[in-house]
Amino acid sequence: MKVGIRSSFSFIEPMKALPVENLPEGDWLYEIKFDGYRALAFKDGKDVRLISRNKKAFDYSQLLDAIKKLPAERVILDGETAALDEKGRSSFQLLQIFKKSGGVPLVYYVFDLLFLEGKDLRREPLSARRKLLGNLLKKPPENIRLSDELRGSKDDLLRVAQEFGLEGLVAKRRNSIYESGQRSGAWVKFKITKSQEFVIRGYTLPEGSRKYFGSLLVGYHSPDGFMFADSWRVSTHSCKSSGAPLARLSTCQRNHAADGA
């Protein structure tokens, strides 16, 4: 990733979704909650950028090349970069693998259109922006996909999402404007998967009668790099191999930590 945005692009802070415990019903538009990096796509002629919500530029060449092929000279999109597993589901773990070695199919899922040919669309209702977006992506370039609207009752959507192992669902009011940087509640997110993958990056020295080490130091990958999360003290309740060398404990303790996140 490269830090910063060229002066030809004016950064727009993405609109945020409010976490909720129950998926709302009524005049809402439902979409899949993807497990990737939120990103704004900027195109001005042949100049393109894919920018994170923290103003960092992604250097995913296959996505940048696809943005260049969009049938518009000037456009700003909101969406999510994702890596897909063998079942076509977005996987944050695969996205991390791509950053290290490549070789993983990447997709930019687009769910909103903010500017088109110089016109600011943020004050238009979501339904109107989505209609223009659908026309723009009738024949999308490879690696760019429209985030489709999910249709059905709330119970049916939740059942299907759980069956397919999706991370969650997003609901948006059809008449909502695009509120940059706001978490107004016009967009909400309902998370189905209640887990987080952690990476063991170290350990503390043992204390008292403990052997080998005291606690495991764990963290997670984010758009800003590796972030320290916490330390977990190994106990006989969390892993049968407690007290064994670190190499034997890493997988067991990581899974235990993720289950409790």
Residue pairs with C-beta under 8 A, 6 or more apart in sequence:
1 52
1 56
1 57
1 58
1 59
1 223
2 56
2 57
2 59
3 55
3 56
3 57
4 55
4 56
4 57
5 11
5 49
5 51
5 55
5 57
6 47
6 49
8 44
8 47
9 42
9 44
9 49
9 51
11 40
11 51
11 55
12 40
12 76
12 114
12 180
13 53
13 180
13 181
14 38
14 40
14 53
14 78
14 180
14 181
15 78
15 112
15 178
15 179
15 180
15 181
15 182
15 187
16 181
16 182
16 183
16 187
17 170
17 172
17 183
17 187
17 188
17 189
18 183
18 184
18 185
18 187
18 188
18 189
19 188
19 189
19 190
19 191
20 188
20 189
20 190
21 190
22 190
23 30
23 154
23 157
23 158
23 169
23 171
23 188
23 190
24 171
24 188
25 154
27 173
27 174
27 175
28 171
28 172
28 173
28 174
29 126
29 127
29 130
29 149
29 171
29 172
29 173
29 174
30 149
30 150
30 151
30 157
30 169
30 170
30 171
31 111
31 147
31 148
31 149
31 150
31 169
31 170
31 171
31 172
32 90
32 147
32 150
32 161
32 166
32 169
32 170
33 166
33 167
33 168
33 169
33 170
33 189
33 190
33 191
34 80
34 82
34 90
34 109
34 147
34 167
35 82
35 89
35 90
35 91
35 92
35 167
36 80
36 81
36 82
36 83
36 90
36 92
36 95
36 109
37 52
37 58
37 80
37 81
37 82
37 95
37 223
38 52
38 53
38 78
38 79
38 80
39 50
39 51
39 52
39 53
39 58
39 79
39 80
39 81
39 108
40 50
40 51
40 53
40 76
40 77
40 78
40 79
40 114
41 48
41 49
41 50
41 51
41 67
41 75
41 76
41 77
41 78
41 79
41 108
41 110
42 48
42 49
42 50
42 51
42 75
42 76
43 67
43 68
43 70
43 72
43 73
43 74
43 75
43 76
44 73
44 74
45 73
45 74
46 68
48 64
48 67
48 68
49 57
49 64
50 57
50 58
50 60
50 63
50 64
50 67
50 81
50 108
51 57
51 58
52 58
52 223
53 223
54 223
54 224
56 223
56 224
58 81
60 81
60 98
60 106
62 106
62 143
63 81
63 106
63 108
63 143
63 144
65 143
66 108
66 141
66 142
66 143
66 144
67 108
67 141
67 144
69 141
70 136
70 140
70 141
70 144
71 136
71 139
72 116
72 117
72 136
73 117
74 115
74 116
74 117
74 118
75 113
75 115
75 116
75 117
75 136
76 113
76 114
76 115
77 110
77 112
77 113
77 114
77 133
78 110
78 111
78 112
78 113
78 114
78 178
79 108
79 109
79 110
79 111
79 112
79 147
80 90
80 108
80 109
80 111
80 147
81 95
81 106
81 107
81 108
81 109
82 90
82 91
82 95
82 106
82 107
82 108
82 109
83 90
83 91
83 92
83 94
83 95
83 97
83 98
83 104
83 105
83 106
83 107
84 90
84 91
84 94
84 104
84 105
84 107
85 91
85 94
87 164
87 165
89 164
89 165
89 166
90 107
90 109
90 167
92 197
92 221
93 197
94 104
95 104
95 106
96 221
97 103
97 104
98 104
98 106
105 143
106 143
107 143
107 144
107 145
108 143
108 144
108 145
109 145
109 146
109 147
110 133
110 137
110 144
110 145
110 146
110 147
111 133
111 146
111 147
112 126
112 129
112 130
112 133
112 178
113 121
113 129
113 130
113 132
113 133
113 136
114 120
114 121
114 122
114 129
114 178
115 121
116 132
116 136
121 128
121 129
121 132
121 178
122 177
122 178
122 180
123 177
123 178
124 177
125 174
125 175
125 176
125 177
126 172
126 173
126 174
126 175
126 176
126 177
126 178
127 174
127 175
129 178
130 149
133 146
134 146
137 144
137 145
137 146
140 146
150 157
150 169
152 160
157 169
158 169
158 192
161 168
161 169
161 192
162 192
165 193
166 192
166 193
167 191
167 192
167 193
168 189
168 190
168 191
168 192
168 193
169 189
169 190
169 192
170 187
170 188
170 189
170 190
171 187
171 188
171 189
171 190
172 186
172 187
172 188
173 186
173 187
176 186
176 187
177 186
179 186
194 261
195 258
195 259
195 261
196 220
196 258
196 261
197 220
197 254
197 258
198 218
198 219
198 220
198 229
198 254
198 257
198 258
198 261
199 218
199 219
199 220
199 221
199 226
199 254
200 216
200 217
200 218
200 246
200 250
200 253
200 254
201 217
201 218
201 219
201 226
201 228
202 216
202 217
203 213
203 214
203 215
203 216
203 217
203 246
204 213
204 214
204 215
204 217
204 231
205 213
205 214
206 212
206 213
206 214
207 214
210 243
211 243
212 243
212 244
212 245
212 246
213 234
213 246
214 233
215 231
215 232
215 233
215 234
216 231
216 232
216 234
216 246
216 249
216 253
216 257
217 228
217 231
218 228
218 229
218 230
218 231
218 232
218 254
218 257
219 226
219 227
219 228
219 229
220 226
220 227
220 229
221 227
232 238
232 253
232 256
232 257
234 242
234 243
234 249
234 253
235 242
236 242
238 252
238 253
238 256
239 249
239 252
239 253
239 256
240 252
241 248
241 249
241 252
242 249
